[in-house]
Amino acid sequence: MSRQSSFSDKKVENQNNSKNVLNFDTSISISKTGKYSNVIRRFRSTLPTLSELKQYVAVILCGLFLWGTSWFLLKDLVLPGGCLFNFTVMIVMGYAFGHTLERYTTISPVVGMTLMGALCRTLVPVNFLENPTADAIDFHLRRIYPVIILTKGPLTWNWEYIKSNSVKVFSLATLPWIVECLSTAFFTHVLLGFPWYWGLHLGSILASVSPAVVVPTANALNAKGLGSKNQIALLVGNAGGLDTAFTEGMFGVINSAIFYPSAPIYRIVKALLAIFVGIGLGVAWGVLADILPDHNDLYAPTIRTLHIFSGGIFIMYAGGYFGWGGVCVAVMVCACAAGTRWARRDWPTNNNPVAEVFKLLWRIFEPMLFTLSGYFLEVSGLTARDFGLFLACIFSALLIRMLTAFLVALANGLTIKESIFIAITWIPKAIVEAVLVRVATDSLWAEGSTAQDKWIAKQHSNIIVIAIILTTLLGSLGTTTLGPILLSRDTRISPAELSQPRSPSSPQSTDFVRANSTLDSLQYIDAQ
């Protein structure tokens, strides 16, 4: 009996073990299936929706019709192998690569677009910008980009926030800029042998911050209650926008003082006066954009858009022709004055019809700007030593800038972690740098330019493109990765709300959140 009992006990035990193994294997297979389904679900969420596909088809059709029409004007230049055909294909590739990179990573599309232009310049043996027509198109596009960018940003500035936090905003917009500009001049003089005026010229471009790269992340964090106590998203956006205005004024002064033929003192005085002339002109022009046409006119949005755009184009060409570089601040001041006056009526900031038009225009011109700017990276004559020195100049000045931004933020009452986050958001360099990537070669003296000047102008473009790619990459990754760690959560936001993105249509509980909901991913485009 004892043997039979032990045998039966072992049989039962083996059966139980087999059931356990079966259950364990089943759980493993279910777990694996669940993981696969999650991966598939995430992949599907990144695919274009039906609405997006229809939009892409419509845009492609428009592009094909425009391309077909251009043949009647430009003939072989727009056929495969022609310089304008290559020009267009590169822009389309830049757009596709940049936004694909954005869809599947946290990297700004600016990086992909600029990188695509640089790769095309390196891998394709023919430089299509050597064709006078293509070069002229790129040159004149760089008179249009600033109007779109300089108008779009100020239409979204929150002047109530700026006025109530003026010291914080203006100190963060100006002090890091000044420090990086001077640091760049110093390091390029010491490491690369640039004359001081060339170093200041380059520094006035590289010192510009690009909040458009990091504001979407700051807004997303703010929607989850991160950094909302000290209004970090508003601070980054508005201080970055004013940094752009400061860049425009100072670069105009420096560029005019260096390159326009006249007595040096006259050039400097004229450039400084141009800033004040631009401010006065912008205010008058913005008020006029509010008065004419009548606010209730059916065609007011269209006429006001044309009013600002056409005037901006005129200012850009006139300022360049007469050497009044700083006068371009009129474009920003006009948009700011007009947007502020419109907001007093029934056109809310950032949600008015004119702002929507300029957002659309930026979506069209953005891939042109960055892809064509990346094309100015010429690595054929660039040695490893030169590249290392370029990186040393860029990042040495950038580290000093970040330290300055950190100290300024700390002095204005932000916590240590918030100050570190502000310093990280001050890393990216994109729009101003892209617009001005060829300004050195375009501004060279027709007579009297030395071999060193021509070499510096060429390296000027290389340094700018390298800075765009690397700093934008680091800035976008840094804010996305470190933002949730560095920014504290508003205690009014529950953990459940924090774990899920807030619906844009959901009602907001406070006036601040309601005002802040006007910030979007295309706001605060700084540049020019």
HUKAVEN-V923712 format. One line per field, one symbol per residue. psi: psi as a letter, one per 40 degrees, with the letter a starting at -180 (. if undefined). Layout:
psi = ???
This chain:
psi = dddddddddddddddddddddddddddddddddddddddddddddeiiiddddddddddddddddddddddddebedeihdidddddddddddddddddddddeaehidddddddddddddddhdhheeehddddddddddeedddddddddddeeigdddddefddddddddddddddddddddddddddeeiiddddddddedeehigeddedddddddddeeheddefddddddddddddddddddddddddddddhhihdddddddddddddddddddddddddeddhaidehdeddddddddddddddddddddddefgdeeeeddddddddddddddebfgihefiddddddddddddedddddddddeehhedehiddddddddddddddddddddddddddddeeiidddddddddeedihcdddddededdddeihdiehidddddddddddddddddddddddddddddddeddddhihheehiddddeiihhdeiiieidddddeeehieeafhha.
